[in-house]
Amino acid sequence: MGFDSVWHWLILLAIVLLVFGTKKIRNLGPDLGAAIRDFKKGLSGDDEAKQKDEEARRKEAEQLRADPPPADSTTKQGQRDSSETK
């Protein structure tokens, strides 16, 4: 009672066509290809995210070197106090 006969396969194909229709079966190939592409992209996406993070950190470090943050007013005040007591 296995699927050895061609008739079994033809009957199964007819049932599948009736259930899903030809349009869904026609779109099966491109949909499957897109799913595989997205899966591969997702696997390599971790590497891309790490590279983007590293680039952002480099840009931030370069900007800090170019524009150093202003000195705190508390450190200036502390220097003034210590120079006045001498």
HTML snippet that shows the backbone in 3Dmol.js (N, CA, C, O; Angstrom):
<script src="https://3Dmol.org/build/3Dmol-min.js"></script>
<div id="view" style="width:600px;height:400px;position:relative"></div>
<script>
const pdb = `
ATOM      1  N   MET A   1       0.818  -1.186   0.000  1.00  0.00           N
ATOM      2  CA  MET A   1       0.000   0.000   0.000  1.00  0.00           C
ATOM      3  C   MET A   1       0.870   1.261   0.000  1.00  0.00           C
ATOM      4  O   MET A   1       0.378   2.344   0.320  1.00  0.00           O
ATOM      5  N   GLY A   2       2.138   1.140  -0.349  1.00  0.00           N
ATOM      6  CA  GLY A   2       3.017   2.299  -0.417  1.00  0.00           C
ATOM      7  C   GLY A   2       2.732   3.127  -1.652  1.00  0.00           C
ATOM      8  O   GLY A   2       1.810   2.830  -2.412  1.00  0.00           O
ATOM      9  N   PHE A   3       3.527   4.167  -1.848  1.00  0.00           N
ATOM     10  CA  PHE A   3       3.378   5.043  -2.997  1.00  0.00           C
ATOM     11  C   PHE A   3       4.302   4.593  -4.116  1.00  0.00           C
ATOM     12  O   PHE A   3       5.109   5.375  -4.620  1.00  0.00           O
ATOM     13  N   ASP A   4       4.182   3.334  -4.500  1.00  0.00           N
ATOM     14  CA  ASP A   4       5.015   2.776  -5.558  1.00  0.00           C
ATOM     15  C   ASP A   4       4.447   3.092  -6.940  1.00  0.00           C
ATOM     16  O   ASP A   4       5.197   3.238  -7.905  1.00  0.00           O
ATOM     17  N   SER A   5       3.170   3.191  -7.030  1.00  0.00           N
ATOM     18  CA  SER A   5       2.506   3.338  -8.321  1.00  0.00           C
ATOM     19  C   SER A   5       2.435   4.805  -8.752  1.00  0.00           C
ATOM     20  O   SER A   5       2.369   5.707  -7.918  1.00  0.00           O
ATOM     21  N   VAL A   6       2.448   5.021 -10.040  1.00  0.00           N
ATOM     22  CA  VAL A   6       2.300   6.352 -10.598  1.00  0.00           C
ATOM     23  C   VAL A   6       0.910   6.887 -10.304  1.00  0.00           C
ATOM     24  O   VAL A   6       0.736   8.093 -10.130  1.00  0.00           O
ATOM     25  N   TRP A   7      -0.074   6.014 -10.248  1.00  0.00           N
ATOM     26  CA  TRP A   7      -1.443   6.430  -9.982  1.00  0.00           C
ATOM     27  C   TRP A   7      -1.592   7.038  -8.596  1.00  0.00           C
ATOM     28  O   TRP A   7      -2.344   7.994  -8.407  1.00  0.00           O
ATOM     29  N   HIS A   8      -0.875   6.484  -7.632  1.00  0.00           N
ATOM     30  CA  HIS A   8      -0.921   7.056  -6.281  1.00  0.00           C
ATOM     31  C   HIS A   8      -0.399   8.498  -6.302  1.00  0.00           C
ATOM     32  O   HIS A   8      -0.994   9.382  -5.685  1.00  0.00           O
ATOM     33  N   TRP A   9       0.693   8.732  -6.998  1.00  0.00           N
ATOM     34  CA  TRP A   9       1.291  10.065  -7.083  1.00  0.00           C
ATOM     35  C   TRP A   9       0.384  11.040  -7.830  1.00  0.00           C
ATOM     36  O   TRP A   9       0.287  12.209  -7.458  1.00  0.00           O
ATOM     37  N   LEU A  10      -0.278  10.561  -8.882  1.00  0.00           N
ATOM     38  CA  LEU A  10      -1.189  11.429  -9.630  1.00  0.00           C
ATOM     39  C   LEU A  10      -2.405  11.821  -8.795  1.00  0.00           C
ATOM     40  O   LEU A  10      -2.850  12.968  -8.833  1.00  0.00           O
ATOM     41  N   ILE A  11      -2.931  10.871  -8.050  1.00  0.00           N
ATOM     42  CA  ILE A  11      -4.061  11.166  -7.171  1.00  0.00           C
ATOM     43  C   ILE A  11      -3.649  12.156  -6.084  1.00  0.00           C
ATOM     44  O   ILE A  11      -4.395  13.087  -5.779  1.00  0.00           O
ATOM     45  N   LEU A  12      -2.473  11.962  -5.502  1.00  0.00           N
ATOM     46  CA  LEU A  12      -1.964  12.866  -4.473  1.00  0.00           C
ATOM     47  C   LEU A  12      -1.752  14.271  -5.051  1.00  0.00           C
ATOM     48  O   LEU A  12      -2.081  15.263  -4.400  1.00  0.00           O
ATOM     49  N   LEU A  13      -1.210  14.359  -6.253  1.00  0.00           N
ATOM     50  CA  LEU A  13      -1.011  15.646  -6.908  1.00  0.00           C
ATOM     51  C   LEU A  13      -2.355  16.342  -7.164  1.00  0.00           C
ATOM     52  O   LEU A  13      -2.466  17.553  -6.971  1.00  0.00           O
ATOM     53  N   ALA A  14      -3.356  15.600  -7.588  1.00  0.00           N
ATOM     54  CA  ALA A  14      -4.682  16.173  -7.834  1.00  0.00           C
ATOM     55  C   ALA A  14      -5.285  16.713  -6.540  1.00  0.00           C
ATOM     56  O   ALA A  14      -5.898  17.781  -6.542  1.00  0.00           O
ATOM     57  N   ILE A  15      -5.118  15.991  -5.443  1.00  0.00           N
ATOM     58  CA  ILE A  15      -5.648  16.447  -4.148  1.00  0.00           C
ATOM     59  C   ILE A  15      -4.933  17.721  -3.702  1.00  0.00           C
ATOM     60  O   ILE A  15      -5.570  18.657  -3.219  1.00  0.00           O
ATOM     61  N   VAL A  16      -3.612  17.756  -3.865  1.00  0.00           N
ATOM     62  CA  VAL A  16      -2.841  18.943  -3.479  1.00  0.00           C
ATOM     63  C   VAL A  16      -3.274  20.151  -4.303  1.00  0.00           C
ATOM     64  O   VAL A  16      -3.421  21.248  -3.764  1.00  0.00           O
ATOM     65  N   LEU A  17      -3.479  19.960  -5.596  1.00  0.00           N
ATOM     66  CA  LEU A  17      -3.936  21.055  -6.455  1.00  0.00           C
ATOM     67  C   LEU A  17      -5.308  21.563  -6.033  1.00  0.00           C
ATOM     68  O   LEU A  17      -5.560  22.768  -6.044  1.00  0.00           O
ATOM     69  N   LEU A  18      -6.191  20.646  -5.663  1.00  0.00           N
ATOM     70  CA  LEU A  18      -7.523  21.052  -5.229  1.00  0.00           C
ATOM     71  C   LEU A  18      -7.481  21.807  -3.900  1.00  0.00           C
ATOM     72  O   LEU A  18      -8.223  22.769  -3.702  1.00  0.00           O
ATOM     73  N   VAL A  19      -6.631  21.377  -3.014  1.00  0.00           N
ATOM     74  CA  VAL A  19      -6.575  22.003  -1.685  1.00  0.00           C
ATOM     75  C   VAL A  19      -5.910  23.375  -1.750  1.00  0.00           C
ATOM     76  O   VAL A  19      -6.451  24.356  -1.240  1.00  0.00           O
ATOM     77  N   PHE A  20      -4.736  23.442  -2.377  1.00  0.00           N
ATOM     78  CA  PHE A  20      -3.961  24.686  -2.353  1.00  0.00           C
ATOM     79  C   PHE A  20      -4.215  25.589  -3.562  1.00  0.00           C
ATOM     80  O   PHE A  20      -4.071  26.807  -3.448  1.00  0.00           O
ATOM     81  N   GLY A  21      -4.572  25.053  -4.666  1.00  0.00           N
ATOM     82  CA  GLY A  21      -4.772  25.853  -5.868  1.00  0.00           C
ATOM     83  C   GLY A  21      -3.449  26.086  -6.594  1.00  0.00           C
ATOM     84  O   GLY A  21      -2.370  25.956  -6.016  1.00  0.00           O
ATOM     85  N   THR A  22      -3.563  26.430  -7.866  1.00  0.00           N
ATOM     86  CA  THR A  22      -2.347  26.565  -8.681  1.00  0.00           C
ATOM     87  C   THR A  22      -1.577  27.840  -8.357  1.00  0.00           C
ATOM     88  O   THR A  22      -0.355  27.867  -8.501  1.00  0.00           O
ATOM     89  N   LYS A  23      -2.255  28.885  -7.929  1.00  0.00           N
ATOM     90  CA  LYS A  23      -1.565  30.147  -7.650  1.00  0.00           C
ATOM     91  C   LYS A  23      -0.614  30.008  -6.467  1.00  0.00           C
ATOM     92  O   LYS A  23       0.518  30.489  -6.520  1.00  0.00           O
ATOM     93  N   LYS A  24      -1.064  29.356  -5.409  1.00  0.00           N
ATOM     94  CA  LYS A  24      -0.199  29.170  -4.245  1.00  0.00           C
ATOM     95  C   LYS A  24       0.973  28.253  -4.572  1.00  0.00           C
ATOM     96  O   LYS A  24       2.089  28.476  -4.103  1.00  0.00           O
ATOM     97  N   ILE A  25       0.725  27.245  -5.358  1.00  0.00           N
ATOM     98  CA  ILE A  25       1.809  26.331  -5.718  1.00  0.00           C
ATOM     99  C   ILE A  25       2.808  27.030  -6.636  1.00  0.00           C
ATOM    100  O   ILE A  25       4.011  26.784  -6.544  1.00  0.00           O
ATOM    101  N   ARG A  26       2.319  27.899  -7.520  1.00  0.00           N
ATOM    102  CA  ARG A  26       3.190  28.646  -8.422  1.00  0.00           C
ATOM    103  C   ARG A  26       4.102  29.583  -7.629  1.00  0.00           C
ATOM    104  O   ARG A  26       5.260  29.772  -8.001  1.00  0.00           O
ATOM    105  N   ASN A  27       3.599  30.167  -6.552  1.00  0.00           N
ATOM    106  CA  ASN A  27       4.380  31.101  -5.736  1.00  0.00           C
ATOM    107  C   ASN A  27       5.274  30.399  -4.720  1.00  0.00           C
ATOM    108  O   ASN A  27       6.036  31.057  -4.012  1.00  0.00           O
ATOM    109  N   LEU A  28       5.196  29.106  -4.640  1.00  0.00           N
ATOM    110  CA  LEU A  28       5.963  28.356  -3.649  1.00  0.00           C
ATOM    111  C   LEU A  28       7.461  28.501  -3.871  1.00  0.00           C
ATOM    112  O   LEU A  28       8.208  28.686  -2.910  1.00  0.00           O
ATOM    113  N   GLY A  29       7.914  28.422  -5.112  1.00  0.00           N
ATOM    114  CA  GLY A  29       9.351  28.514  -5.413  1.00  0.00           C
ATOM    115  C   GLY A  29       9.958  29.848  -5.017  1.00  0.00           C
ATOM    116  O   GLY A  29      10.926  29.875  -4.257  1.00  0.00           O
ATOM    117  N   PRO A  30       9.414  30.964  -5.514  1.00  0.00           N
ATOM    118  CA  PRO A  30       9.983  32.263  -5.122  1.00  0.00           C
ATOM    119  C   PRO A  30       9.881  32.540  -3.626  1.00  0.00           C
ATOM    120  O   PRO A  30      10.787  33.136  -3.044  1.00  0.00           O
ATOM    121  N   ASP A  31       8.792  32.116  -3.005  1.00  0.00           N
ATOM    122  CA  ASP A  31       8.648  32.324  -1.570  1.00  0.00           C
ATOM    123  C   ASP A  31       9.688  31.539  -0.787  1.00  0.00           C
ATOM    124  O   ASP A  31      10.256  32.036   0.185  1.00  0.00           O
ATOM    125  N   LEU A  32       9.930  30.318  -1.216  1.00  0.00           N
ATOM    126  CA  LEU A  32      10.934  29.496  -0.551  1.00  0.00           C
ATOM    127  C   LEU A  32      12.328  30.092  -0.751  1.00  0.00           C
ATOM    128  O   LEU A  32      13.135  30.117   0.178  1.00  0.00           O
ATOM    129  N   GLY A  33      12.608  30.572  -1.964  1.00  0.00           N
ATOM    130  CA  GLY A  33      13.906  31.203  -2.228  1.00  0.00           C
ATOM    131  C   GLY A  33      14.115  32.456  -1.388  1.00  0.00           C
ATOM    132  O   GLY A  33      15.205  32.678  -0.861  1.00  0.00           O
ATOM    133  N   ALA A  34      13.076  33.273  -1.263  1.00  0.00           N
ATOM    134  CA  ALA A  34      13.173  34.485  -0.451  1.00  0.00           C
ATOM    135  C   ALA A  34      13.375  34.145   1.024  1.00  0.00           C
ATOM    136  O   ALA A  34      14.119  34.825   1.730  1.00  0.00           O
ATOM    137  N   ALA A  35      12.711  33.099   1.478  1.00  0.00           N
ATOM    138  CA  ALA A  35      12.868  32.686   2.875  1.00  0.00           C
ATOM    139  C   ALA A  35      14.294  32.233   3.151  1.00  0.00           C
ATOM    140  O   ALA A  35      14.863  32.568   4.190  1.00  0.00           O
ATOM    141  N   ILE A  36      14.868  31.482   2.238  1.00  0.00           N
ATOM    142  CA  ILE A  36      16.244  31.018   2.419  1.00  0.00           C
ATOM    143  C   ILE A  36      17.209  32.198   2.396  1.00  0.00           C
ATOM    144  O   ILE A  36      18.143  32.250   3.197  1.00  0.00           O
ATOM    145  N   ARG A  37      16.989  33.155   1.474  1.00  0.00           N
ATOM    146  CA  ARG A  37      17.842  34.348   1.401  1.00  0.00           C
ATOM    147  C   ARG A  37      17.775  35.146   2.699  1.00  0.00           C
ATOM    148  O   ARG A  37      18.806  35.576   3.216  1.00  0.00           O
ATOM    149  N   ASP A  38      16.571  35.347   3.227  1.00  0.00           N
ATOM    150  CA  ASP A  38      16.411  36.087   4.471  1.00  0.00           C
ATOM    151  C   ASP A  38      17.057  35.359   5.638  1.00  0.00           C
ATOM    152  O   ASP A  38      17.628  35.988   6.529  1.00  0.00           O
ATOM    153  N   PHE A  39      16.970  34.047   5.634  1.00  0.00           N
ATOM    154  CA  PHE A  39      17.600  33.264   6.697  1.00  0.00           C
ATOM    155  C   PHE A  39      19.112  33.440   6.663  1.00  0.00           C
ATOM    156  O   PHE A  39      19.737  33.638   7.705  1.00  0.00           O
ATOM    157  N   LYS A  40      19.703  33.371   5.477  1.00  0.00           N
ATOM    158  CA  LYS A  40      21.154  33.565   5.346  1.00  0.00           C
ATOM    159  C   LYS A  40      21.546  34.975   5.739  1.00  0.00           C
ATOM    160  O   LYS A  40      22.583  35.182   6.369  1.00  0.00           O
ATOM    161  N   LYS A  41      20.722  35.946   5.372  1.00  0.00           N
ATOM    162  CA  LYS A  41      20.986  37.336   5.731  1.00  0.00           C
ATOM    163  C   LYS A  41      20.930  37.513   7.244  1.00  0.00           C
ATOM    164  O   LYS A  41      21.727  38.253   7.820  1.00  0.00           O
ATOM    165  N   GLY A  42      19.990  36.834   7.879  1.00  0.00           N
ATOM    166  CA  GLY A  42      19.860  36.905   9.327  1.00  0.00           C
ATOM    167  C   GLY A  42      21.058  36.315  10.041  1.00  0.00           C
ATOM    168  O   GLY A  42      21.478  36.822  11.082  1.00  0.00           O
ATOM    169  N   LEU A  43      21.610  35.250   9.489  1.00  0.00           N
ATOM    170  CA  LEU A  43      22.790  34.649  10.095  1.00  0.00           C
ATOM    171  C   LEU A  43      23.998  35.564   9.984  1.00  0.00           C
ATOM    172  O   LEU A  43      24.784  35.663  10.925  1.00  0.00           O
ATOM    173  N   SER A  44      24.157  36.228   8.860  1.00  0.00           N
ATOM    174  CA  SER A  44      25.297  37.116   8.674  1.00  0.00           C
ATOM    175  C   SER A  44      25.004  38.507   9.215  1.00  0.00           C
ATOM    176  O   SER A  44      25.904  39.345   9.263  1.00  0.00           O
ATOM    177  N   GLY A  45      23.781  38.770   9.620  1.00  0.00           N
ATOM    178  CA  GLY A  45      23.402  40.079  10.147  1.00  0.00           C
ATOM    179  C   GLY A  45      24.107  40.421  11.436  1.00  0.00           C
ATOM    180  O   GLY A  45      24.312  41.601  11.723  1.00  0.00           O
ATOM    181  N   ASP A  46      24.491  39.422  12.231  1.00  0.00           N
ATOM    182  CA  ASP A  46      25.208  39.676  13.471  1.00  0.00           C
ATOM    183  C   ASP A  46      26.541  40.341  13.182  1.00  0.00           C
ATOM    184  O   ASP A  46      26.944  41.261  13.894  1.00  0.00           O
ATOM    185  N   ASP A  47      27.233  39.883  12.140  1.00  0.00           N
ATOM    186  CA  ASP A  47      28.516  40.463  11.776  1.00  0.00           C
ATOM    187  C   ASP A  47      28.339  41.907  11.322  1.00  0.00           C
ATOM    188  O   ASP A  47      29.148  42.769  11.666  1.00  0.00           O
ATOM    189  N   GLU A  48      27.295  42.172  10.559  1.00  0.00           N
ATOM    190  CA  GLU A  48      27.045  43.522  10.081  1.00  0.00           C
ATOM    191  C   GLU A  48      26.708  44.450  11.242  1.00  0.00           C
ATOM    192  O   GLU A  48      27.143  45.601  11.255  1.00  0.00           O
ATOM    193  N   ALA A  49      25.950  43.974  12.201  1.00  0.00           N
ATOM    194  CA  ALA A  49      25.596  44.801  13.356  1.00  0.00           C
ATOM    195  C   ALA A  49      26.839  45.137  14.171  1.00  0.00           C
ATOM    196  O   ALA A  49      26.976  46.263  14.650  1.00  0.00           O
ATOM    197  N   LYS A  50      27.737  44.187  14.334  1.00  0.00           N
ATOM    198  CA  LYS A  50      28.978  44.443  15.063  1.00  0.00           C
ATOM    199  C   LYS A  50      29.825  45.478  14.342  1.00  0.00           C
ATOM    200  O   LYS A  50      30.406  46.355  14.981  1.00  0.00           O
ATOM    201  N   GLN A  51      29.902  45.389  13.024  1.00  0.00           N
ATOM    202  CA  GLN A  51      30.678  46.350  12.253  1.00  0.00           C
ATOM    203  C   GLN A  51      30.080  47.748  12.375  1.00  0.00           C
ATOM    204  O   GLN A  51      30.823  48.722  12.504  1.00  0.00           O
ATOM    205  N   LYS A  52      28.766  47.865  12.337  1.00  0.00           N
ATOM    206  CA  LYS A  52      28.115  49.170  12.472  1.00  0.00           C
ATOM    207  C   LYS A  52      28.380  49.763  13.851  1.00  0.00           C
ATOM    208  O   LYS A  52      28.615  50.965  13.975  1.00  0.00           O
ATOM    209  N   ASP A  53      28.342  48.918  14.899  1.00  0.00           N
ATOM    210  CA  ASP A  53      28.631  49.402  16.250  1.00  0.00           C
ATOM    211  C   ASP A  53      30.064  49.906  16.358  1.00  0.00           C
ATOM    212  O   ASP A  53      30.318  50.950  16.958  1.00  0.00           O
ATOM    213  N   GLU A  54      31.001  49.159  15.773  1.00  0.00           N
ATOM    214  CA  GLU A  54      32.402  49.573  15.820  1.00  0.00           C
ATOM    215  C   GLU A  54      32.606  50.889  15.078  1.00  0.00           C
ATOM    216  O   GLU A  54      33.348  51.751  15.550  1.00  0.00           O
ATOM    217  N   GLU A  55      31.958  51.058  13.918  1.00  0.00           N
ATOM    218  CA  GLU A  55      32.071  52.300  13.165  1.00  0.00           C
ATOM    219  C   GLU A  55      31.502  53.474  13.953  1.00  0.00           C
ATOM    220  O   GLU A  55      32.075  54.564  13.948  1.00  0.00           O
ATOM    221  N   ALA A  56      30.388  53.257  14.621  1.00  0.00           N
ATOM    222  CA  ALA A  56      29.786  54.324  15.419  1.00  0.00           C
ATOM    223  C   ALA A  56      30.705  54.716  16.571  1.00  0.00           C
ATOM    224  O   ALA A  56      30.841  55.901  16.876  1.00  0.00           O
ATOM    225  N   ARG A  57      31.330  53.745  17.205  1.00  0.00           N
ATOM    226  CA  ARG A  57      32.264  54.041  18.298  1.00  0.00           C
ATOM    227  C   ARG A  57      33.478  54.814  17.791  1.00  0.00           C
ATOM    228  O   ARG A  57      33.938  55.750  18.446  1.00  0.00           O
ATOM    229  N   ARG A  58      33.998  54.424  16.623  1.00  0.00           N
ATOM    230  CA  ARG A  58      35.140  55.139  16.049  1.00  0.00           C
ATOM    231  C   ARG A  58      34.781  56.589  15.744  1.00  0.00           C
ATOM    232  O   ARG A  58      35.549  57.500  16.052  1.00  0.00           O
ATOM    233  N   LYS A  59      33.610  56.804  15.135  1.00  0.00           N
ATOM    234  CA  LYS A  59      33.178  58.163  14.814  1.00  0.00           C
ATOM    235  C   LYS A  59      33.025  58.995  16.080  1.00  0.00           C
ATOM    236  O   LYS A  59      33.405  60.165  16.113  1.00  0.00           O
ATOM    237  N   GLU A  60      32.466  58.385  17.117  1.00  0.00           N
ATOM    238  CA  GLU A  60      32.284  59.099  18.378  1.00  0.00           C
ATOM    239  C   GLU A  60      33.625  59.461  18.997  1.00  0.00           C
ATOM    240  O   GLU A  60      33.790  60.564  19.516  1.00  0.00           O
ATOM    241  N   ALA A  61      34.584  58.540  18.946  1.00  0.00           N
ATOM    242  CA  ALA A  61      35.911  58.808  19.491  1.00  0.00           C
ATOM    243  C   ALA A  61      36.618  59.902  18.694  1.00  0.00           C
ATOM    244  O   ALA A  61      37.294  60.754  19.272  1.00  0.00           O
ATOM    245  N   GLU A  62      36.466  59.883  17.377  1.00  0.00           N
ATOM    246  CA  GLU A  62      37.079  60.923  16.543  1.00  0.00           C
ATOM    247  C   GLU A  62      36.481  62.286  16.848  1.00  0.00           C
ATOM    248  O   GLU A  62      37.201  63.285  16.878  1.00  0.00           O
ATOM    249  N   GLN A  63      35.188  62.340  17.074  1.00  0.00           N
ATOM    250  CA  GLN A  63      34.541  63.611  17.366  1.00  0.00           C
ATOM    251  C   GLN A  63      34.976  64.119  18.734  1.00  0.00           C
ATOM    252  O   GLN A  63      35.151  65.324  18.917  1.00  0.00           O
ATOM    253  N   LEU A  64      35.151  63.223  19.694  1.00  0.00           N
ATOM    254  CA  LEU A  64      35.608  63.654  21.014  1.00  0.00           C
ATOM    255  C   LEU A  64      37.026  64.199  20.941  1.00  0.00           C
ATOM    256  O   LEU A  64      37.360  65.155  21.640  1.00  0.00           O
ATOM    257  N   ARG A  65      37.869  63.593  20.095  1.00  0.00           N
ATOM    258  CA  ARG A  65      39.228  64.104  19.930  1.00  0.00           C
ATOM    259  C   ARG A  65      39.213  65.472  19.266  1.00  0.00           C
ATOM    260  O   ARG A  65      40.013  66.341  19.614  1.00  0.00           O
ATOM    261  N   ALA A  66      38.318  65.667  18.322  1.00  0.00           N
ATOM    262  CA  ALA A  66      38.240  66.938  17.610  1.00  0.00           C
ATOM    263  C   ALA A  66      37.630  68.030  18.487  1.00  0.00           C
ATOM    264  O   ALA A  66      38.102  69.166  18.466  1.00  0.00           O
ATOM    265  N   ASP A  67      36.611  67.712  19.242  1.00  0.00           N
ATOM    266  CA  ASP A  67      35.926  68.668  20.111  1.00  0.00           C
ATOM    267  C   ASP A  67      35.947  68.146  21.544  1.00  0.00           C
ATOM    268  O   ASP A  67      35.012  67.455  21.950  1.00  0.00           O
ATOM    269  N   PRO A  68      36.986  68.456  22.323  1.00  0.00           N
ATOM    270  CA  PRO A  68      37.012  67.947  23.703  1.00  0.00           C
ATOM    271  C   PRO A  68      35.896  68.588  24.524  1.00  0.00           C
ATOM    272  O   PRO A  68      35.537  69.740  24.283  1.00  0.00           O
ATOM    273  N   PRO A  69      35.354  67.869  25.472  1.00  0.00           N
ATOM    274  CA  PRO A  69      34.273  68.419  26.285  1.00  0.00           C
ATOM    275  C   PRO A  69      34.798  69.568  27.143  1.00  0.00           C
ATOM    276  O   PRO A  69      35.974  69.556  27.507  1.00  0.00           O
ATOM    277  N   PRO A  70      33.976  70.555  27.478  1.00  0.00           N
ATOM    278  CA  PRO A  70      34.422  71.686  28.297  1.00  0.00           C
ATOM    279  C   PRO A  70      34.751  71.216  29.710  1.00  0.00           C
ATOM    280  O   PRO A  70      34.167  70.256  30.214  1.00  0.00           O
ATOM    281  N   ALA A  71      35.691  71.907  30.332  1.00  0.00           N
ATOM    282  CA  ALA A  71      36.096  71.548  31.694  1.00  0.00           C
ATOM    283  C   ALA A  71      34.965  71.882  32.656  1.00  0.00           C
ATOM    284  O   ALA A  71      34.191  72.811  32.425  1.00  0.00           O
ATOM    285  N   ASP A  72      34.880  71.117  33.729  1.00  0.00           N
ATOM    286  CA  ASP A  72      33.849  71.371  34.741  1.00  0.00           C
ATOM    287  C   ASP A  72      34.152  72.660  35.489  1.00  0.00           C
ATOM    288  O   ASP A  72      35.312  72.992  35.732  1.00  0.00           O
ATOM    289  N   SER A  73      33.123  73.364  35.841  1.00  0.00           N
ATOM    290  CA  SER A  73      33.304  74.600  36.602  1.00  0.00           C
ATOM    291  C   SER A  73      33.748  74.284  38.021  1.00  0.00           C
ATOM    292  O   SER A  73      34.375  75.124  38.665  1.00  0.00           O
ATOM    293  N   THR A  74      33.438  73.092  38.526  1.00  0.00           N
ATOM    294  CA  THR A  74      33.831  72.732  39.885  1.00  0.00           C
ATOM    295  C   THR A  74      35.340  72.571  39.984  1.00  0.00           C
ATOM    296  O   THR A  74      35.917  72.927  41.012  1.00  0.00           O
ATOM    297  N   THR A  75      35.999  72.049  38.960  1.00  0.00           N
ATOM    298  CA  THR A  75      37.454  71.905  39.030  1.00  0.00           C
ATOM    299  C   THR A  75      38.124  73.267  38.961  1.00  0.00           C
ATOM    300  O   THR A  75      39.143  73.479  39.619  1.00  0.00           O
ATOM    301  N   LYS A  76      37.583  74.193  38.187  1.00  0.00           N
ATOM    302  CA  LYS A  76      38.146  75.536  38.128  1.00  0.00           C
ATOM    303  C   LYS A  76      37.969  76.230  39.470  1.00  0.00           C
ATOM    304  O   LYS A  76      38.875  76.919  39.941  1.00  0.00           O
ATOM    305  N   GLN A  77      36.811  76.052  40.083  1.00  0.00           N
ATOM    306  CA  GLN A  77      36.547  76.679  41.372  1.00  0.00           C
ATOM    307  C   GLN A  77      37.502  76.116  42.423  1.00  0.00           C
ATOM    308  O   GLN A  77      38.009  76.858  43.265  1.00  0.00           O
ATOM    309  N   GLY A  78      37.742  74.828  42.376  1.00  0.00           N
ATOM    310  CA  GLY A  78      38.656  74.208  43.327  1.00  0.00           C
ATOM    311  C   GLY A  78      40.077  74.707  43.136  1.00  0.00           C
ATOM    312  O   GLY A  78      40.801  74.872  44.119  1.00  0.00           O
ATOM    313  N   GLN A  79      40.490  74.947  41.930  1.00  0.00           N
ATOM    314  CA  GLN A  79      41.829  75.479  41.670  1.00  0.00           C
ATOM    315  C   GLN A  79      41.939  76.905  42.184  1.00  0.00           C
ATOM    316  O   GLN A  79      42.983  77.289  42.712  1.00  0.00           O
ATOM    317  N   ARG A  80      40.876  77.699  42.040  1.00  0.00           N
ATOM    318  CA  ARG A  80      40.886  79.070  42.526  1.00  0.00           C
ATOM    319  C   ARG A  80      41.002  79.111  44.041  1.00  0.00           C
ATOM    320  O   ARG A  80      41.755  79.907  44.602  1.00  0.00           O
ATOM    321  N   ASP A  81      40.238  78.230  44.694  1.00  0.00           N
ATOM    322  CA  ASP A  81      40.268  78.203  46.157  1.00  0.00           C
ATOM    323  C   ASP A  81      41.647  77.843  46.672  1.00  0.00           C
ATOM    324  O   ASP A  81      42.122  78.437  47.640  1.00  0.00           O
ATOM    325  N   SER A  82      42.288  76.892  46.048  1.00  0.00           N
ATOM    326  CA  SER A  82      43.597  76.452  46.525  1.00  0.00           C
ATOM    327  C   SER A  82      44.664  77.527  46.258  1.00  0.00           C
ATOM    328  O   SER A  82      45.611  77.659  47.034  1.00  0.00           O
ATOM    329  N   SER A  83      44.520  78.284  45.181  1.00  0.00           N
ATOM    330  CA  SER A  83      45.496  79.327  44.885  1.00  0.00           C
ATOM    331  C   SER A  83      45.287  80.539  45.802  1.00  0.00           C
ATOM    332  O   SER A  83      46.243  81.263  46.081  1.00  0.00           O
ATOM    333  N   GLU A  84      44.076  80.770  46.270  1.00  0.00           N
ATOM    334  CA  GLU A  84      43.811  81.903  47.159  1.00  0.00           C
ATOM    335  C   GLU A  84      44.331  81.640  48.561  1.00  0.00           C
ATOM    336  O   GLU A  84      44.702  82.583  49.261  1.00  0.00           O
ATOM    337  N   THR A  85      44.369  80.396  48.986  1.00  0.00           N
ATOM    338  CA  THR A  85      44.800  80.096  50.358  1.00  0.00           C
ATOM    339  C   THR A  85      46.295  80.176  50.505  1.00  0.00           C
ATOM    340  O   THR A  85      46.767  80.254  51.639  1.00  0.00           O
ATOM    341  N   LYS A  86      47.076  80.163  49.446  1.00  0.00           N
ATOM    342  CA  LYS A  86      48.537  80.212  49.554  1.00  0.00           C
ATOM    343  C   LYS A  86      49.015  81.546  49.819  1.00  0.00           C
ATOM    344  O   LYS A  86      50.222  81.758  49.938  1.00  0.00           O
TER     345      LYS A  86
END
`;
const viewer = $3Dmol.createViewer("view");
viewer.addModel(pdb, "pdb");
viewer.setStyle({}, {cartoon: {color: "spectrum"}});
viewer.zoomTo();
viewer.render();
</script>
